[in-house]
Amino acid sequence: MGGHNKKPVIIKNNVFVDFVNFDDCQFDELLIVENNIFCKATNLLIDFHTNESNTFAKTSRINNNIGDLGYNKQYYNAIEGGDVKWK
């Protein structure tokens, strides 16, 4: 995804079978992430390259999701012995 999102973003009722990359995101308006399944995790709550959080200017609603929303590259490499492969 990435980038500066100047309009509200709503992500609801999805099943993501691959890693969902929110690299270096800035959410200037409301972000809603609800009722999703992240099978291979996502870095929504942590930035992949810097291990710092993405920025959220407004209140966000992040509820009832299944999967790791705070993917951490160092943790993944230590536990799984792998890395995310980008296409």
C-alpha positions in Angstrom: 0.0 0.0 0.0 2.3 2.8 1.2 2.2 6.5 0.8 0.2 9.4 2.1 -3.5 8.5 2.3 -5.4 11.8 2.5 -8.9 10.3 2.4 -10.5 7.8 4.7 -9.4 4.2 4.2 -11.8 1.3 4.9 -10.6 -2.3 4.8 -13.3 -4.7 6.0 -14.4 -8.3 5.6 -11.4 -9.6 3.6 -9.2 -12.7 3.5 -5.6 -11.9 2.6 -3.7 -15.0 1.7 -0.3 -13.3 1.1 1.6 -10.7 3.2 -0.1 -7.3 3.1 2.6 -4.5 3.0 1.8 -1.1 4.5 5.4 0.1 4.0 5.8 3.8 5.2 2.1 4.7 5.4 0.7 7.9 6.6 -3.1 8.0 7.3 -4.3 11.6 7.4 -8.0 10.6 7.9 -9.9 7.8 9.5 -8.6 4.3 9.1 -11.0 1.4 9.6 -9.5 -2.2 9.5 -12.2 -4.6 10.7 -13.1 -8.3 10.4 -10.2 -9.3 8.2 -8.1 -12.4 8.1 -4.3 -11.9 7.4 -3.0 -15.4 6.7 0.6 -14.3 6.3 0.6 -11.2 8.5 0.9 -7.5 7.8 3.1 -4.6 9.0 0.2 -2.2 9.5 1.2 -1.5 13.0 5.0 -1.4 12.4 7.0 -0.2 9.4 8.9 -3.0 7.7 12.1 -1.0 7.0 12.5 1.1 10.1 10.5 -1.0 12.7 8.7 2.2 13.6 5.0 2.6 13.5 3.2 4.0 10.5 1.5 7.4 11.3 -2.2 7.8 12.1 -3.5 11.4 12.3 -7.0 10.6 13.3 -8.6 7.9 15.5 -8.4 4.5 13.9 -10.8 1.6 14.3 -8.8 -1.7 14.1 -11.0 -4.5 15.5 -11.8 -8.2 15.1 -8.9 -9.1 12.8 -7.2 -12.4 12.7 -3.4 -12.6 12.1 -0.3 -10.7 13.0 -0.8 -7.0 12.4 2.5 -6.0 13.8 4.9 -8.1 11.6 8.5 -7.5 12.6 11.2 -8.6 10.2 13.8 -9.4 12.9 11.3 -11.5 14.8 10.3 -13.3 11.6 13.8 -14.1 10.6 14.7 -15.3 14.1 11.6 -17.6 14.4 10.9 -18.7 10.8 14.3 -18.4 9.3 13.0 -16.6 6.3 12.1 -13.3 4.7 9.2 -11.8 2.8 9.7 -12.3 -1.0 8.5 -9.3 -3.0 7.3 -9.7 -6.6 
